Amino acid sequence: MKIDILTLFPNMFDGVFEESIIKRAIEEGKVEINLVNFREYTKDPHHKVDDTPYGGGAGMVLMCQPIFDCVNHLKTEDSTVILLTPGGVPYKQEMAYELSNSKHLILICGHYEGFDERIKSICDKEISIGDYVLTGGEIPAMVLVDSITRLLPGVITDESHINDSFHDHLLDYPTYTKPRVYEGMEVPEVLVSGDHKKIEEYRKSESIRLTKENRPDLLEE
């Protein structure tokens, strides 16, 4: 998979893709990640990429030309262009699975007061990572890259992500490790029983319990 990230602040990604699973996936050729500063595509003599909004209002709005030209330069018939914006559809695990089957993703990170509305015309999806506002789309881009990369074949074991939270609309079951007793808190007996059927039943019931307590909306879905 190839992922191009359009950003005005590529240095924000320093270190994020140079550690842990993403670093290994890059080194093993499972994913190629490119940071593209779309300021380099502006035709403005002063290298501007934003301007004041028509109708007045606070802040600056990203202009069409640099982003249009950048996307058109990078895009192929295999590309999916994603605009990262608070007004997009909520990002969920099902979408991560869907996007992990893509050959080429182009992620557009906004900044300032937002995008010229016409930029949406060159995008295939608009995605939001939550009902809050960030200073830009860089952190959402990191979230998408992390959640998608770990699903690519060979990056982690299939069992690891099949048992993740949100699989089958349930939160993950609780897990424990040694020691068996810590400060009076003991590992549930069933987990050390060796009875794999009972362990599976326990984990399923715990997933349902935790989902009911913390995210009942998932069960409604």
C-alpha positions in Angstrom: 0.0 0.0 0.0 1.1 3.6 -0.7 -0.1 6.5 1.5 0.5 10.1 0.5 -0.2 12.7 3.2 -0.7 16.2 2.1 0.3 18.6 4.9 1.7 22.0 5.6 3.5 20.7 8.6 5.4 17.5 7.7 7.7 17.9 10.7 4.7 17.0 12.9 5.1 13.4 11.8 8.7 13.2 13.0 9.1 10.1 15.1 5.5 8.8 14.6 6.4 6.6 11.7 9.9 5.8 12.9 8.9 3.5 15.8 7.2 0.2 16.5 4.8 -1.5 14.1 4.7 1.2 11.5 8.4 1.4 11.2 8.7 -2.3 10.7 5.9 -2.3 8.1 7.8 0.4 6.2 11.1 -1.4 6.4 9.5 -4.7 5.2 7.8 -3.0 2.3 4.3 -3.5 3.5 3.5 0.2 3.2 5.1 3.3 1.7 4.3 6.6 3.4 5.1 9.9 1.8 4.8 13.4 3.3 3.9 16.0 0.7 3.9 19.7 1.6 1.3 21.1 -0.7 2.7 24.6 -0.3 5.2 23.5 -2.9 2.3 23.4 -5.4 1.1 26.9 -5.0 1.3 29.3 -7.9 1.2 32.4 -5.6 4.4 34.4 -5.8 4.4 34.7 -2.0 3.7 30.9 -1.5 0.3 31.5 0.0 -2.0 28.6 0.3 -4.9 30.3 2.2 -7.0 33.5 2.0 -9.8 35.3 3.8 -13.3 33.8 3.5 -15.9 35.3 1.3 -18.7 36.8 3.4 -16.3 37.6 6.2 -15.5 35.7 9.4 -12.6 34.7 11.5 -9.6 32.8 10.3 -8.1 31.8 6.9 -9.4 29.3 4.4 -7.2 26.9 2.4 -7.4 27.7 -1.3 -8.3 25.3 -4.1 -5.3 25.7 -6.5 -2.5 24.2 -4.4 -4.5 21.2 -3.2 -6.1 20.5 -6.6 -2.7 20.6 -8.3 -1.1 18.4 -5.7 -3.8 15.8 -5.8 -3.9 15.7 -9.6 -0.1 15.2 -9.6 -0.3 12.3 -7.2 -3.6 10.6 -8.1 -3.8 7.4 -10.2 -6.8 5.1 -11.0 -6.0 3.2 -7.8 -6.2 6.3 -5.5 -8.7 7.0 -2.8 -8.6 10.6 -1.8 -9.7 11.4 1.8 -10.4 14.8 3.3 -9.8 14.9 7.1 -12.4 17.2 8.5 -14.7 17.5 11.6 -17.6 17.4 9.2 -16.8 14.0 7.8 -18.3 10.6 8.6 -17.2 9.1 11.9 -14.2 6.9 11.6 -14.7 3.4 12.8 -13.0 0.0 12.7 -15.1 -1.2 9.8 -13.8 1.7 7.8 -10.2 0.9 8.7 -10.7 -2.6 7.4 -12.2 -1.2 4.2 -9.4 1.2 3.6 -6.7 -1.4 4.3 -7.8 -3.0 1.0 -6.8 0.1 -0.9 -3.7 0.3 -3.1 -3.2 4.0 -2.7 -4.5 6.5 -0.2 -4.2 10.3 -0.4 -4.9 12.0 2.9 -5.5 15.7 2.9 -4.7 17.5 6.2 -6.4 20.8 6.7 -5.3 23.7 8.9 -6.5 27.2 9.8 -10.2 27.8 9.5 -10.9 25.0 7.0 -11.1 24.2 3.3 -12.6 25.9 0.3 -15.8 23.9 -0.1 -14.9 23.1 -3.7 -12.0 21.0 -2.6 -14.5 18.3 -1.6 -15.2 17.8 -5.3 -11.9 15.9 -5.7 -12.3 13.8 -2.6 -13.8 10.3 -2.4 -14.4 10.4 1.3 -14.6 12.9 4.2 -13.6 11.4 7.5 -13.8 12.7 11.1 -12.0 10.9 14.0 -14.4 12.4 16.6 -16.8 15.2 17.6 -14.1 17.8 18.5 -11.9 20.2 16.7 -8.1 20.0 16.4 -5.6 22.5 15.0 -5.3 20.5 11.9 -5.6 17.2 10.1 -2.2 15.9 10.9 -3.2 14.0 14.1 -6.2 12.4 12.4 -3.9 11.4 9.5 -1.6 9.6 12.1 -4.7 7.9 13.5 -5.7 6.6 10.1 -2.2 5.5 9.1 -1.7 3.6 12.4 -5.1 1.9 12.4 -4.9 0.9 8.7 -1.2 -0.2 8.6 -1.7 -2.7 11.4 -4.4 -4.4 9.3 -2.2 -5.0 6.3 -1.3 -8.6 5.6 1.8 -9.7 7.5 2.1 -6.6 9.7 0.6 -8.3 12.7 -1.0 -11.7 13.2 -4.6 -12.0 12.0 -5.6 -13.2 15.5 -4.3 -10.0 17.0 -6.7 -7.7 15.1 -9.6 -10.2 14.9 -9.8 -10.0 18.7 -9.5 -6.2 18.8 -12.1 -4.0 20.4 -15.0 -3.1 18.0 -14.8 -6.4 16.2 -18.4 -7.6 16.0 -19.4 -4.3 17.7 -17.9 -5.4 21.1 -15.1 -4.0 23.2 -12.2 -6.3 23.9 -12.3 -8.6 26.9 -9.9 -8.0 29.9 -6.5 -9.6 29.8 -4.0 -10.5 32.6 -0.4 -11.6 32.9 1.9 -12.7 35.7 1.9 -12.5 38.7 -1.4 -14.3 39.4 -2.0 -12.2 42.5 -0.9 -8.5 42.7 -1.8 -6.3 45.7 -4.6 -8.6 46.6 -6.1 -8.6 43.1 -6.3 -12.1 41.6 -6.5 -13.3 38.0 -9.9 -14.9 37.4 -9.8 -18.6 38.1 -11.2 -19.6 34.7 -8.2 -18.1 32.9 -5.8 -20.5 34.7 -8.2 -23.5 34.5 -6.9 -24.8 31.2 -10.5 -25.3 29.9 -10.3 -23.5 26.6 -14.1 -23.7 26.0 -14.8 -22.0 29.4 -12.1 -19.4 28.7 -13.7 -18.6 25.4 -17.2 -18.3 27.0 -15.8 -16.1 29.8 -14.1 -13.8 27.3 -17.2 -13.4 25.2 -19.4 -12.7 28.3 -16.8 -10.1 29.5 -16.8 -8.4 26.1 -20.6 -8.1 26.3 -20.5 -6.9 29.9 -17.9 -4.2 29.2 -19.7 -3.0 26.1 -23.0 -2.7 28.0 -21.3 -0.7 30.7 -19.0 1.5 28.6 -20.4 1.6 25.0 -24.0 0.5 24.9 -24.4 2.4 21.6 -22.3 -0.3 20.0 -24.8 -3.0 20.9 -27.6 -0.9 19.5 -25.8 -0.8 16.2 
